């Protein structure tokens, strides 16, 4: 097949769940198909890095810095998006140069099938020229609906209510228009099927590089907790602010010596200040997340907002870590509560689960070993890419 893969927000470095999933699938597909990747890079990214990591692909990257929530630029984008059918979360990811390149690629006959990687890619594809497979890492409007549900300021909640409904309309239309939509869990597939009942929607599992993510045999800190994730993604920041404010004080009542490390790119100054006041270590961007995960006794995922599936949990399980997560944190993953992780959805039960595991190394080892077996047996990236490829072949059966 001759594929055009469009993803705004970059593919490299592998410091975010969406980048990880997309990169590994693209790399596997490029072994058997001709791929052109159109993407973007921010001011701090190397525009040549993705191409160097994907030598079998033609990679073209365009400079683009999407306005961040809370910035004056975001406020302007929000105001301008009100005159458009696009919600602000998609408006801010429109890239004129990328859209022109996609149209040119299609017009010149180099493409049989387009992959819109995330909903934000859709506004950057010319309509109706080639069949499109929509790769939905999340049910996007659900994230914004959950944001609205947690917002305490009435004026902000009102804005979020408008945005998630606008996003839901666009998401439904995108699924209805696509030749096929690929979700990343059965839960997401079901939600999208309700949203766009006449659409062709299927699900693939989440994967993990089990050769890369494995324990190195180091002895974990007996009272060490770790969270990893892109800290410029609001659901991750919200999760750890909630942990710092509502859960950590309960843990410290029973385990005063507990140590918490937050690993992930671009934490904001406000978050850093809150974490420092709570004696929580924040690393910022790191070359390798594994040493930080390896030295912790328990991996925590206190997410209250999210969609899709969390690759961070599979990475922790692949490293043999005991995991405590909310239901939203583990949403969409084929995990058995009590066998592969401990679920806790309120501060008291989350703190209790963490304390119980800190006090019970044998229980931690049992959970970690079960998680490692699960990902080894069922969730390598080559298996995931083969499933994705089969969905593409359903759209272009003679390729």
Buried (B, 14 or more C-beta within 10 A) or exposed (E): BBBBBBBBBBBBBBBBBBBBBBBBBBBBBBEEBBBBBBBBBEEEBEBEBBBEBBEEBBBBBBEBEBBEBEEEEBEEBBEEBEEEEBBBBBBBBBBEBBBEBBBEBBEEEBBBBBBBBBBBBBBBBBEEBBBBBBBBBBBBBBBBBBBBEEBEEEEEBEBBBBBBBBBBEBBBBBBBBBBBBBBBBEBBBBBBBEBBEEBBBBBBBBBBBBEEBBBEEEEBBEBBBBBBBBBBBBBBBBBBBBBBEBBBEBBBEBBEEBBBBBBBBBBBEEBBEBBEEBEBEBBEBBEEBBEBBBBBBBBBBBBBBBBBBBBBBBBBBBBBBBBBBBEBBBBBBBBEEEEBBBBBEEBEBBBBBBBBBBEEEEEBEEBBEBBBEBBBEEBBBEBBBBBBBEBBEEBBEEE
